[in-house]
Every structure is written in C-alpha cells, then in structure tokens.
Amino acid sequence: MGPALPQNGPMRTARGLERLIHFTDAVAAIALTLLVLPLTEIPGTLDGSGSFGEVFTEHFGELTAFGISFLVIWTLWRTTARWSTSVPTTASCCG
C-alpha cells in the first residue's frame, strides 16, 4: 500500500487511484462489448440477394444508434483517461 495523505482528510493511496482507473477501463470495455453484440444479428438477416446498400438502409436506425452510443461511451472513457493522468497521486504530493 502506498503512502497515505495526512490525517486531516480522507485516506487516499496511489493504489486506490490505479484501481479506479482500471475499473473505469473495464466498465467502458464491457459497455462497448455489449453495444456491439446486437450488431452480430444483422448478417443473419441476409439471404444472399440483398446488396450492402439495402442492408444498410434496412438497419440504418440500429447502426446510427450504435454509432452515437459508441461515440458517447468512448468520449466519456477518453475524458476519464485524460483526467486520471492529470490527477496527482499521493506519492507525488506527499513523498
């Protein structure tokens, strides 16, 4: 366990920050994976006679929702990743 902050505030450790970062990475990965799963059903609707344009038009709403959701989750994850690299750890503030 890393060094703790002075007793006048909540206890924080560099290890705790690492755990939070890993947790947010895992949540984003799981969310993106669950987002992709319904897209695997689209090829099952093909009967071999439809063109890419017809399939795209038929599933436009699903693909648009996927794209928007993916961008929102990725943006939130990226913002968290940038934030976590700028937060000083206890090792750098209380060494």
Short mmCIF file of the C-alpha atoms (twelve columns), coordinates in Angstrom:
data_MODEL
# 
_entry.id   MODEL 
# 
loop_
_atom_site.group_PDB 
_atom_site.id 
_atom_site.type_symbol 
_atom_site.label_atom_id 
_atom_site.label_alt_id 
_atom_site.label_comp_id 
_atom_site.label_asym_id 
_atom_site.label_seq_id 
_atom_site.Cartn_x 
_atom_site.Cartn_y 
_atom_site.Cartn_z 
_atom_site.pdbx_PDB_model_num 
ATOM 1  C CA . MET A 1  0.000   0.000   0.000   1 
ATOM 2  C CA . GLY A 2  1.294   3.471   -0.872  1 
ATOM 3  C CA . PRO A 3  1.773   6.392   1.485   1 
ATOM 4  C CA . ALA A 4  -1.380  7.991   2.842   1 
ATOM 5  C CA . LEU A 5  -2.350  11.649  2.919   1 
ATOM 6  C CA . PRO A 6  -2.220  13.487  6.242   1 
ATOM 7  C CA . GLN A 7  -4.981  12.565  8.703   1 
ATOM 8  C CA . ASN A 8  -6.917  15.824  8.175   1 
ATOM 9  C CA . GLY A 9  -8.723  14.399  5.130   1 
ATOM 10 C CA . PRO A 10 -9.841  11.130  3.643   1 
ATOM 11 C CA . MET A 11 -7.214  8.437   3.188   1 
ATOM 12 C CA . ARG A 12 -6.116  8.076   -0.421  1 
ATOM 13 C CA . THR A 13 -3.445  5.958   -1.969  1 
ATOM 14 C CA . ALA A 14 -1.837  5.724   -5.367  1 
ATOM 15 C CA . ARG A 15 -3.047  2.118   -5.481  1 
ATOM 16 C CA . GLY A 16 -6.624  3.310   -4.961  1 
ATOM 17 C CA . LEU A 17 -6.329  5.640   -7.938  1 
ATOM 18 C CA . GLU A 18 -4.946  2.785   -10.046 1 
ATOM 19 C CA . ARG A 19 -7.890  0.609   -9.051  1 
ATOM 20 C CA . LEU A 20 -10.336 3.360   -10.036 1 
ATOM 21 C CA . ILE A 21 -8.654  3.767   -13.416 1 
ATOM 22 C CA . HIS A 22 -8.739  0.020   -14.069 1 
ATOM 23 C CA . PHE A 23 -12.386 -0.117  -13.015 1 
ATOM 24 C CA . THR A 24 -13.420 2.674   -15.403 1 
ATOM 25 C CA . ASP A 25 -11.464 0.998   -18.213 1 
ATOM 26 C CA . ALA A 26 -13.275 -2.277  -17.524 1 
ATOM 27 C CA . VAL A 27 -16.696 -0.612  -17.406 1 
ATOM 28 C CA . ALA A 28 -16.070 1.093   -20.754 1 
ATOM 29 C CA . ALA A 29 -14.835 -2.158  -22.321 1 
ATOM 30 C CA . ILE A 30 -17.880 -4.083  -21.109 1 
ATOM 31 C CA . ALA A 31 -20.272 -1.343  -22.248 1 
ATOM 32 C CA . LEU A 32 -18.733 -1.236  -25.724 1 
ATOM 33 C CA . THR A 33 -18.804 -5.027  -25.970 1 
ATOM 34 C CA . LEU A 34 -22.479 -5.142  -25.014 1 
ATOM 35 C CA . LEU A 35 -23.132 -2.418  -27.552 1 
ATOM 36 C CA . VAL A 36 -21.614 -4.469  -30.378 1 
ATOM 37 C CA . LEU A 37 -23.455 -7.726  -29.626 1 
ATOM 38 C CA . PRO A 38 -26.787 -6.805  -31.282 1 
ATOM 39 C CA . LEU A 39 -24.910 -5.925  -34.476 1 
ATOM 40 C CA . THR A 40 -23.918 -9.570  -34.842 1 
ATOM 41 C CA . GLU A 41 -27.534 -10.372 -35.721 1 
ATOM 42 C CA . ILE A 42 -27.519 -8.195  -38.831 1 
ATOM 43 C CA . PRO A 43 -25.636 -10.717 -41.025 1 
ATOM 44 C CA . GLY A 44 -28.281 -13.308 -40.081 1 
ATOM 45 C CA . THR A 45 -30.910 -11.236 -41.899 1 
ATOM 46 C CA . LEU A 46 -29.047 -11.519 -45.199 1 
ATOM 47 C CA . ASP A 47 -30.421 -14.029 -47.661 1 
ATOM 48 C CA . GLY A 48 -27.686 -13.502 -50.233 1 
ATOM 49 C CA . SER A 49 -29.816 -11.395 -52.566 1 
ATOM 50 C CA . GLY A 50 -29.559 -8.044  -50.765 1 
ATOM 51 C CA . SER A 51 -26.873 -5.522  -51.508 1 
ATOM 52 C CA . PHE A 52 -24.891 -3.641  -48.868 1 
ATOM 53 C CA . GLY A 53 -26.986 -0.539  -49.542 1 
ATOM 54 C CA . GLU A 54 -30.244 -2.387  -48.918 1 
ATOM 55 C CA . VAL A 55 -28.944 -3.901  -45.664 1 
ATOM 56 C CA . PHE A 56 -27.589 -0.522  -44.571 1 
ATOM 57 C CA . THR A 57 -30.911 1.182   -45.338 1 
ATOM 58 C CA . GLU A 58 -32.888 -1.525  -43.561 1 
ATOM 59 C CA . HIS A 59 -30.750 -1.260  -40.400 1 
ATOM 60 C CA . PHE A 60 -29.973 2.458   -40.580 1 
ATOM 61 C CA . GLY A 61 -31.628 3.225   -37.242 1 
ATOM 62 C CA . GLU A 62 -29.716 0.480   -35.417 1 
ATOM 63 C CA . LEU A 63 -26.416 1.491   -36.979 1 
ATOM 64 C CA . THR A 64 -26.981 5.165   -36.189 1 
ATOM 65 C CA . ALA A 65 -27.878 4.378   -32.567 1 
ATOM 66 C CA . PHE A 66 -24.771 2.194   -32.330 1 
ATOM 67 C CA . GLY A 67 -22.536 4.958   -33.721 1 
ATOM 68 C CA . ILE A 68 -23.905 7.630   -31.405 1 
ATOM 69 C CA . SER A 69 -23.758 5.354   -28.339 1 
ATOM 70 C CA . PHE A 70 -20.229 4.251   -29.200 1 
ATOM 71 C CA . LEU A 71 -19.060 7.868   -29.511 1 
ATOM 72 C CA . VAL A 72 -20.685 8.863   -26.209 1 
ATOM 73 C CA . ILE A 73 -19.138 5.957   -24.280 1 
ATOM 74 C CA . TRP A 74 -15.754 6.398   -25.951 1 
ATOM 75 C CA . THR A 75 -15.779 10.162  -25.248 1 
ATOM 76 C CA . LEU A 76 -16.628 9.605   -21.579 1 
ATOM 77 C CA . TRP A 77 -13.912 6.954   -21.290 1 
ATOM 78 C CA . ARG A 78 -11.357 9.155   -23.058 1 
ATOM 79 C CA . THR A 79 -12.206 12.118  -20.820 1 
ATOM 80 C CA . THR A 80 -11.782 9.923   -17.738 1 
ATOM 81 C CA . ALA A 81 -8.467  8.614   -19.057 1 
ATOM 82 C CA . ARG A 82 -7.181  12.162  -19.626 1 
ATOM 83 C CA . TRP A 83 -8.410  13.254  -16.196 1 
ATOM 84 C CA . SER A 84 -6.739  10.321  -14.471 1 
ATOM 85 C CA . THR A 85 -3.356  11.156  -15.968 1 
ATOM 86 C CA . SER A 86 -3.540  14.719  -14.668 1 
ATOM 87 C CA . VAL A 87 -4.503  13.905  -11.057 1 
ATOM 88 C CA . PRO A 88 -1.512  13.958  -8.742  1 
ATOM 89 C CA . THR A 89 -1.021  10.762  -6.762  1 
ATOM 90 C CA . THR A 90 -0.180  10.672  -3.087  1 
ATOM 91 C CA . ALA A 91 3.352   9.593   -3.978  1 
ATOM 92 C CA . SER A 92 3.913   12.874  -5.816  1 
ATOM 93 C CA . CYS A 93 2.206   15.109  -3.273  1 
ATOM 94 C CA . CYS A 94 3.249   13.540  -0.002  1 
ATOM 95 C CA . GLY A 95 6.508   11.716  -0.748  1 
# 
